[in-house]
Amino acid sequence: MSDISESMESLYSACNMQSDTVPLLQNGQHARSQPPAPGPRPAQPQVSPRQRVQRSQPVHILAVRRLQEEDQQFRTSSLPAIPNPFPELCGSSGAGSSPALPPGSFPPNQPPPKQPDCSSVKGGGPSWMACPKDVKVFSEDGTSKVVEILADMTARDLCQLLVYKSHCVDDNSWTLVEHHPHLGLERCLEDHELVVQVEGTMASESKFLFRKNYAKYEFFKNPMNFFPEQMVTWCQQSNGSQSQLLQNFLNSSSCPEIQGFLHVKELGRKSWKKLYVCLRRSGLYCSTKGTSKEPRHLQLLADLEDSNIFTLISGKKQYSAPTDHGLCIKPNKVRNEAKELRLLCAEDEQGRMCWMTAFRLLKYGMLLYQNYRIPQQRKALLSPFSTPVRSVSENSLVAMDFSGQTGRVIDNPAEAQSAALEEGHAWRKRSMRMNMLGSQSPLHPTSINAVIHRTQHWFHGRISREESHRIIKQQGLVDGLFLLRDSQSNPKAFVLTLCHHQKIKNFQILPCEDDGQTFFTLDDGNTKFSDLIQLVDFYQLNKGVLPCKLKHHCIRVAL
């Protein structure tokens, strides 16, 4: 991974080198002092001593005043127009009435202010020139919020605004989703995309969703999980190693290819055909003769330039897809017509993620890596004291000993494990002592332990297995993504839904009794917990019987 990061950083710095060599900008930045040109200096006019001492000589300042007036006129005309707060002084309020201030009373050489033309403003113009626009964003629970945005606002900017308004934790995993319910498609917007431009390509039934996506840039961290070796080939070099995988995708001079079999839906028909497909920078091609990739056997299926790749929400039900791992290449001009969509299906989830990730890398290239690096650069610039750590991760949790006057970090793993066991036994004794003495709370501690987990973001209540799998897939199939829910088969039990190696697994949490007290366990009573919060905290630190630690929890935020 270090070799991959170093190679990508060198490529990223080479692409940005051009901006550092600009000699002078319009606002004066990057200006370098240039030495005077060699050669004889121009002769200056000789001034007599008499003219030098005449300080009372009149100075002609008409040209200076004219320049000042023109500069003031240019500045006032470049500012946005302010509506007149007293229209009755300048215009007629009724028939036959004259204005209080006639037009001749205004200063000359100042034209009346013009209202800004919002139709002529482009997305890349200055923010003060852009007219605000109302955009409605929905959350997973159906709530919505209307946000006023400018034409130059990107998807990242809108997500940060929604995080601020919803009081969420900004961990750089929130995304804006383009959702088409009538077509059964959705996709996560890239951080650099302009929201107004994307909305212009959407139909009236489409909408934006505010959702977590932990797998947005996961391929930069673990590229081997996204690109199977048998699906990647190189056009220019036959011995391309896996360590140069991302560098070849980001470098525009190299020509990586993704190849494999896909189920392709024929245009205008309901039938699907399994074809050998290859993805290049120029587009998506299928072979008309087996697995041959000769130019005469390749046929263009879709173009990458004016298209985007989407995920099929319900491909089997709506399009009779052969598998549940469907994807779609949708041209930007298409709004409601499903007949112009290029529908595809992979055999498994890893294959679908490979095709979709390669499509993004081949289309945007270095822009994706820049989007991935911006949050890390911001985090490095901020002071560690100004950003409290509120998320649980493997690197931010250490074992501590507070038995002395000052706390210390426990470096020995055996000592840390024994300290955890002692703390657990001491906590259990304190809870049993409280049960014997009685609780001051109107609720008994056992009843509190039975309902306290319902206040946590990772608990999703009484949802089905299919719904929990759908939520996991929507928020990214990364290792350690989990949620807890009520069990449908056992009313007293719960289910932990966990993602590992892009596969979703379910583990039942059963209640058990010990000395008259109810506990919860995942491993048939070997490890017991007083409530589900303690269980989740334990498995965020220890893998135990699970295939991986709990790392990210699925969350639904009400807007």
N, C-alpha and C positions, 0 to 999 in steps of 0.2 A: 504493500500500500504506500510506503514512503517513496518508492521509485515512481509510482504513478502520480503521486502528488507533486514531486519535484518536476517531472516532465510536463505536467499540465501547468504548473506555475511558470516554467520557462516559456512555454508557448503563449501563456496569457500575457506575460511581460513583453514578449516580442510583438504581439498584436497591439499593445498600448504604447509602444515606443514611438509610434508616429506622432501621437499627440504631444509628446514631450519635446519634439524638435521644431515646433511651430515658433517662428521668430517673434511674431507680434500678433496679438489679437486686437479686436476693435475696442475692448474695454481696457487695454493696456497691460493685461496679464501676459506672463511669459516674455516680457520685453527685455531684451538684452542691450546693453550699451554697445554701440558700434563705434569703432575708431574712425576718426575723420579721414576722408579720402585723401590720398597723397596728391601732391601738386601745389602749385602756388596759390595763395589765398587771394580772393578777389580784392581789388583795390577799393578802399573806402573813400568817400568824398571828403576833401579837406574842409575843415570848418575854421574860420578865422577867429582869433581871440575875442574880437569885439562881439561877434554873434554868441559866443559862449557865455559872456558875462551879462547879457541882457536877459535878466530873469523876469522882468515885467512885460516881456513881449507877449501879445495875445496868442492863445492857442486855439486852433480850429477843432472843436469837439463835435461838430454836427455828424461826422461819419461815425464816431464812437457811439453817439446816442442812437443813430439809426441802426447800428449793429445790435445794441442792447434791446431796442424795441423789437427787432426781428427775432432775436433769441427768445424774448419773453412771449412773443406771439407763437413761435414754434412750440414752446413748452406748454402753453395753455391749450394749443390745439391737439397736442399729443396725449393729454390727460383724458380720462374717460369723462363723458358729459355728465353734468350734475343737473337734475331737473330744477326748474325755477320754483322756489318756494312761494313766490307772490305772483301768480299769473294774472291777478286782477289789475296789477299795476302796469302791465305791458300789453295786455290784450283786451278786447271788448267783451264785457260780461253779458251784454244783451244787444238787441238791435238798436242802432242809432246812438249808442254810447261810445265815447272816444276813450282811448287808453289814457291813464294818468301820466305815463312817461311816453312821449312820442318817440318814434324810431330815431329821430335826429339827435336825441339826447345821449345816445350811446357814443363811446369814444370811436373815432374813425379808425380804419385799418384793422378792425376786429370783426371777422365774420361771425354770424351766429353759430353757436355750438351745434355740432351734428351728433345724432344718436349713433352709437356703434352698430354696425351691421353684423349681426351674429351669424348670418348665413355665409359670410365670406371668411370667417375665422376657421383656420385649420387646426388640427389637433396638435401640431408642433409649435404653434405660436405662443407668445407670452401669456402668462396666466391672467393678467389683467385684461387682455383682449378677449379671453374666452368667456362666453356666456354660460352661466351655471345651468345645470340640467338635473332634474330629479330622476333618481334611479331607485327602484324598489328592489330590496334584497330580502330573501326568505331564509329562514333557518330550518333545521331538520324537523322541529316540532310544529311547523306551520306558521309560526309568528313571522312578522315582517317589519321592516323599517325603511322609510323613505329617506334617502340621503341625497343632499345637494352636492354635486360634483362639478368639476370643470372639465373642459375638453381635453386637457393634457394630463389628467389623472390616470395613473396606471393601476393595474390590479393590486399590486403590492400596497400602493398608497391607500386604496379603498379598504383593503383588509386591515391595515393599521388603524384607519379611522374607525372601523367597526369594532376592533379590539378595544380601542379607547372608550367608545360609547357603551359597549357591553361589559366593560370591566373584566375582561378576560386576561389570561396570562399570555403574553406575546412570546411564544417559543419558536417563531418563524415557520410554523407548520400550518397556519391558516391559509386557505385558498378561496378563490372565487370560482364557482362552478357554473358553467353554461349548460342549462338544463332544457331539453326539448321533450316534453312529455308526449306530444302527438307523434313524434318520430321515434321515441324510445331511445334517445341518445343523450349523453352528457360528457363533458370534458372539463378539466381544470385549466383555467386560464394561466398563461405564463405571466410571471411577475412584471415583465416589461410591456405587456400588451395594454393598449389604451381601451378603457372600458366603453367609451362612447363609440369608438369604431366597431367594437365587437357587438354592441347593442344594435348598431345599424344593420347587421347581418342576421338578426334574430327575428322570428315571427312574433305575432302578438301573443300567442299562447306560451311562448318561451319565457324563462325567468332566470334570475341569478340566485344561486344558493351560497350561503356562507358556511364552510365546512372545513374540518381538519383533513389534512392529507400528509401523513408522515412519510410516505414513499415518494414525495415530489422530487427530491434530489438524492434518494437513497442509492442510486446507481453510481454516484460519484464516490460513495463510501465503500460499497461492496459491488463492484462491477461484475465479478464472477458469478454472482447469483442471478444476474439479469441477462447475461449473454452466454448461452451454452456454446461450447467450442465447436460443435458440429454445425451451428447456424451462422457462424461468422467466417467470411473469406475476405481476401484482399486482392484487388485488381492489379496493383502495381508491384507488390512484393508478395512472394509466395510463402515466405517464412515469417509472417507477422506473429509476434509473440503476444500472449495475453497481457503482459505488462504495458504494451503500447496500444491497448485497445481504445481507451478514451482519447488518447492523443491523436490517433488516426481519425476518430470521429470529429474532433474539434478542429483539426487542421483541414482547411479547404483544399489543399493540394493533393491530399491522399484520397483514395476511393474505396472506402469500406463497403461491404455488401452483407446483407442479411438474406439468407436463403432457407428454403424449407417448403413443406407442403401446407397448404391452406385450403379450407373449404370456401369457395367463391360463389356468391349468388349471381346468377345471370341477370342482366338488365332486362326489365320488363317481364320476367318470369318468376315463378315461385320455386324453381328447382335450384339445387346447389350442386356444384361440381368440384371435386378435389383436384387441384392443380399445383404444379411446382412453381413457386413464386420467388422472385428476388427483388430486393429493395435497394435502389441506388439513389445518388443525389439527383439524378434526372427524373426519377419517378419509380413507380411500382410496376413490374413487368411479370408476365406469366409466360411459361413455355408451352408452345403448341405441340411439342414432341418430347414427351417424357421429362427427363431432367436436363435436357440440352439447353445451354445458355448461349448458343450461337446467335448472332444478330438476326439472322433470317428466321429463327424459331421463337424470338421474343416478341410479345405483343404488349403494348402499353395498357395498363389497367387504370392508373390514376396518376395525377401530377401532384407534386409536393408544393408547388409555388403558391397557388391560390386555394389551398385546401387545408383542412385540419382533421386530426384523427380523434375519434370519439369512442366511447365504450357503449356497447349495447346493453341496455338495462334489462330488457326481457326479450331476448332474441328468439328463444324457442316459441314463446306465445305469440309474438307479433309478426315474426318473419319466418317461422318454422325452421330455425337454425338447428343444425345437427348437434351442436354442443352449447354449453353455457358460457363459453369463453369467446364471445363475439366482439368484433371491433368494426368500425366504419370509417371510411374516408369520405368526408362531406365537403364538397366545394362551397366556397363562401357565398356564391350567388344563389344556392339552393336554400329555400326557406321552408316550404311545406311539401314539396314534391319528393316523395320517397323513391320514385322510379329512377332518379338520377344519383342515388346514393350507391357507393361501392361497399357492399356488405361482405365481411370476411369472418371466418371462424377458425380458431386455433384448437389444437387437440387438448392442451392443458393451460393452466394459468401462467406458467413460466414462459410458454411460447407466446402467449398474448402480450405479456409484459415486455418481452424482447422486441417484438414488432413495434409496439407503441413507443418504447424508449428510443429505438433506433430512428423512428420517424421524427421524433422531437430533436434528436441530436443532428440528424442530417439536414433538417430545415433551419434550425436556429444556431447550431454550432456554438461558438464562443459566447453568445448571449446567455445561454443556459449556465455556463460556468461563471459568468459574471453575476448572474442572479443568485447563484449558490454562494459566492464569495462575499457579497455585500453584507449580509447579516453577520458573518464571522468577523469582517473588518470593523463593523460598528461595535460589536461586542468587545473586540480587542481595544478599541479606543476608549470605551467607557471604563470608569473606575470600578473595581470590584465591590467597593462600599456603596456605590450608588445603584447597583443592580442586585437586589436580594435574590438568592437562589430559592425558587419556589417549586421547582420540578425535581423529581427523584431520578437520579441516574446512577450508573455504576461507578462513575469517577468522583461523584460529589459526596458519597457516603463512606465514612470511616468509623472504626470502632473507637470509642472514647471511654476513659476511666475517670469518674468524678468522685472517687472515694476519698481522695486527699483534699488538701486545701485548694489546689489548682488542678484543672483537667489535663490529661495527657492522652496522646494517641497511642493505641495498642497496635504495635507492629507485628507481634507474633500471632499467627492465625490460630494456634491452639489456645492461647490465652484469650483471644477475642471470642472464640466459641464457648469457652468455659464461663467467661463473663456474661455472655448472652444467656446461657442457661441459668446462671445464678440470678440474673435480673428477672428472668421469666418466673422462676420459683418465688422470688420475693414479691413480685407483682401479684402472683396468684394467692400468696398468703395474705397480702393486704386486702385483696378483694373478698376472700373468705372471712376475714375478720370484720369487714364492713357488713357482710351478710348476717353475721351473728349479732352484731351490735344494733343493727337496724339502720336503714337509710333515712336521711332527712328529706330526701326527694319524695314527692307524691307517687312517683313510679318506682317499682322495685328494680334493683339493678339487673336482674335477669330479663325483665321486660324491656329495659333500655337497651340491653345488648341485642335483643331480638329485632329492634327497629332502627338502631342508630345508623346502620349501613345505608338506609334509604336516603340519607342526606348527602351521600357521596356522589361525585360525578361519574364514577365508574359503574354504579349500579343502575341498571336500566329497567328494573321491575319485571312485570309479567309480560315478556315478549317471547315469541316462538323461536325455535332453533333457526328457521330460515331467516327470520328478521335479524337475529344476532349475526348470522353469517353475512347478510347483506351490509350491515353496518361496518363490520370488519373490512369487507372488500372496499367499501366506499372511502374509508379513512386510511387505506394503504396497507398492503400485505407485507408488513415488516415484522421481523422477529420481536416478540415481546409485546405486541399489541393485544389488548385484552379488554374484556368487560365481564361483569357479573350480572346474573339474572335469576329469577325464580324458576325452579324446576317445574316442568309440566307433568312429569310422572309422579313425583313425590312432593306433596304440598309443604312438607317441613324441610326440604332440602333446597340447595341452590346449585347453580351451574357456573363454572368458570369457562368462558370461551376464549381461546388463546390461539394466536397465529405463530407458526414456526415453519420456516423454509417454504413460505408462500402456501401453506396448507393450514386449515382451520381445524382445531381439535377442541373437544369438550371434556371437562373434568367435573365430576359430581362432588359437591361439598355436602357431607352428611352430618347431622347432629349426633352427638353421643353424650352420655352422662357419666360423671365421675364425682363421687362423694356428694350426690344430690345436686350437682351443678351441671348445667348444659354447656357443652363445648362444640366446636365445629372442627372437622378434620377432612383432609384430602387423601390421606394414606392409611385409612382403616384404623385410626386411633393412635398411630405412632407419634404424630405431632398434633397437639390439641391447641385450640385458640378460643378465647372467651367470646370473641365477636369476629365479624368479617373484616373489620378494619385492621385488627391485629393480624389476621391471616394474610391480607394483601400486603401489609408492611413487611411481614416476614419473607414472603416470596419475591418481593422486590429486591431483597438483599441476598436471598439464598435460592438456588434453583430447586433443591429438594427432589421430589419425584417428577417435577415438570421438565419438559425438554429444554426450557430456557427460562431466564428470569422475567418477571413482569416489568416491562419498561415503559410502555405508553398505554394510556387508558383512553377508550373511546368516550367522547364527551359530546353532549348536545347543549348548545347555548341558546337561550331565548333572546331574540332581538327586541 
